[in-house]
Amino acid sequence: MGFSNSQESHPADLPTALTIADSIRHHNLPGAFTDSVAYAKEQSILSEGELATDIHIVVSGAVRLFKMMPDGRRQIIGFAFPGDMLGLSLDDRYLHSAEAISPVILRHMGRRQLAALLERDHGLRKALLAWTMTELQIAQDQMLLLGRKDATERLSSFLLTLLQRRNHSTEDRHLPLAMTRTDIADYLGLTMETVSRTISLLKGRRLIRPLADHSIELLNVPGLQDLAAGNAITVQLDPQRPAKA
């Protein structure tokens, strides 16, 4: 799904869908991937229950992944970013839907072509297995987040993991948010009002600073890590991160 609450999400030595795609291209398989395909904001990419003929690799932009409940409610199950793969399933139909949160560029490949490559390339099978295990960790982290953590712990975990996922480090504390607060609430199993109150709480504790360009600056990453772990914290700014008016 491309999103995890683990601080080890997609470490540098694990393959992403883009590195797997690079490996496939090295085989010079004619027509393995389509040219890049652009999707507009809010455009549907794939729908739950559709025949899963292709896999999709995110080149740029952000994607929401969701399932529809029998009563018509939507449950966001993850977000995908550059380096993530969509549509890979043991079933012959897509198990969830995907929509572009922002303008998105994808590449596509037929599932049969991928299966043929996996049959003859041990290294590619190993890379795909490692990627799949990372996705399993993502699902386990999401179960923990929804089942055991309170609102403050959930939002802290979300921000930290998004920082790690987007930057592969915690050096750059500026965090663009492509998704809306409604999306965040849906993913975290909270109401939008609770998300807004929790953002205000973290701001009041000088842990984060919401910015006008729909982004957030993380002022105290260690403090957020303590909150995400369920630990009490002594709120103070990082020494090199003074508060801004």
N, C-alpha and C positions, 0 to 999 in steps of 0.2 A: 504493500500500500504506500510505502514511501514516507511513512511518518511514524515516529516512535517516541516514547517517553524515556528511553534509556539514553544516558549521556554517551554511550558508545555507538550510537546509530551511525551506520556507514563510516566506520573509521577508514583511514586512508588506504589500508592494506586489503580491504575487502572490495570486491568488484561492484560497480554500479551497472545499471542497464546500459549506460553509455560505453563503459569499458568492454562489456560483453559485445555490444554492437561493433566496436572497433575490432574486436577479435574476429567477428563474423566477416567483416569487410576484408580482412586480411586473406580470407579464402577466395576472394575475387569471385564470389558467387553472383552470376549475372542476375540483376533485378532483385537481389535479396531484400533491399529496402526501397521503399518509394522515395521520391524526392520529399523534401520537407513540406509538410502540409500545415497551413495556418488556420487557427480557430479563433473566432472573435470571443470577447468576453461574454460569458453565460451561454455559449454555444454548447450543445450536447456533443460529446465525443463518442460515447458508447452507452447502451441502455441495458439494464438488468434483464436477462431472459433472451436477449438477442443471440443469434448464432455466433459463436466466438471463432471467427475465421482468421483473425489477425491479432498480433501483439502490437503494442504501441509504446514507443519510447519518447519520453518527454525531453525535448531539446531546450526549450525555454518556457518561462511562464509557470503558472500554478494551477493545479487541478483539484477539485473536490470530488471525493469518492463517497457514494451514499447508496443506501438501500431504502426502499419504500416499505413501510409496515402495512399490514392488512387494513388498518383503519385510516390509511392515507397519510399518516405522519412520515416525515423524512428523518432518517438517522444517518448523519455523516460518520463514516467509519475511518476516514483518513484523508490526507492531502498528499498530492504527488508534486514533485519538483524536478528540475533538471537532473537526469541520472536515474530516474525511476521508470519502471516498466508497468504498463497497464494491460489487463486482459489475459494474463497468464493464468490458466486454470486447468484442472484435471477434467472438468466438465466440458461439454461441447457448447455450453452457453455461458455468457458473461454472468458472473455472480453478483455484480453490482453495477451501478451507473456511474458515469463520470462526466463532469461539466467543467468548462474552462472558467476559472475564477478571474483570470486576467487574459489578455491576448496570449495564446499558446502556440508553440510550434512543436509538432510531433513528427516522428518517422514511423512507418508501419512495415511489418513483415508478416508474411503468411505463416500460420502455425505449422503447416505441413513442411514448409521449408526449414523452419527451426528444428522440427523433429528429425528431419533428415540429417541436418548438421550434427545434432547431438549424437546420432547413431554412430558417427565416424570420428568424433573429436572428443577424446577423453578430457583434455584441458578445458574445453568449453563446458562439458558436463559438470566438471568440478567447480568452475566459476559460477555456473547457474545454481548449483546446489548451495554454494556459500551465500549467494544473493537470496535464495529461498529461505535459508536459515535465518538471515537477518530479518526477513519479512515475518517469520514465525515469532521472533523476539518482539517485533512491533506489536503483533496481536496479543501476546502475553502481557506486554506493558500496558496496553489499552484496557485489558480486563482488570488489571490492578488499579489503574487510574479511576475507572468507573465504579469499581466495587469497594474500595477501601479508603480513598482519599477524600478529604473535604474540599470545599471550593477553593480555598487559598492554596492548598497543596496541588490541586489540579491545575490551576492557572499558572502557578510557579513552574510546575513540571512542563507544561505546554510551552511557555516562553523559553525555558532553558533548552528544551529539545529542538525547538524551532531555530534557536540561535546556532546550536551545534549542527543541525541539518543544513542550514543555509550557508554557514561560514566555515564549517569543519574545524572551528576553534572558538574560543571565547575571547579572542583579542579584540575583535571589532564588536562593540556593544550596541551598535545601531541596528535595529531589527525592523525591516519593512514588513508590514502585514498586508498581504494581498487579500486575505479573507476578511469578511465582515464580523462584527461582534455576534451577529446571529449565527454565522457559521461556527465560530468558536464555541458558543453556548451549546449548539447542537452536538458538536464533537465531544465536548466535555460532559454532556449530560446535565447541563445547568440551564437556567433561564437567562435571557439576555440581561434582565435587571440584575441578577446575581453576578454575572460577568462584569457589568459596569461598576457595581459596588465593590467588587474585589479589585478591579483595576484602581479605583479610587483609594482603597485601603493600601495597596502596594505603593501607590504614589505618595500617600500620606506618611508612610514609613520610610520614604526616600529610597525605595528599592528600584523604582522605575520612574521614567519621565515620559509620558505620552507627548508626541510631537504633532505638529499641525499637518504634516504630510502623510498621515495615517501610518505612522511608524512609532516605535517605542525604543527609548534608550534604556538599557539595563544598567543602573547605577551601582548595584551591589550584587554581583553574581554569587559570591559566597553566601550572602544572606538568603538569596532565592534558593540556592541549593539546600540550605538548612530547612527552609520552609517546605520545599518539595519532599524532603525526607521525613517531615513530621517533627522536626526538632525546634525547640524554642531558640530564638535568636536575639542577640543584642544588636539593635539596628544602628549601623554606622556606615558611612560612605567608604568606598575603597579609597585609600590614601591619594591616589592619582586621579580620582574621579570626583572633583568638587561639584556640589550642586549648582545648577544654573537657575537664574531667576526666571 
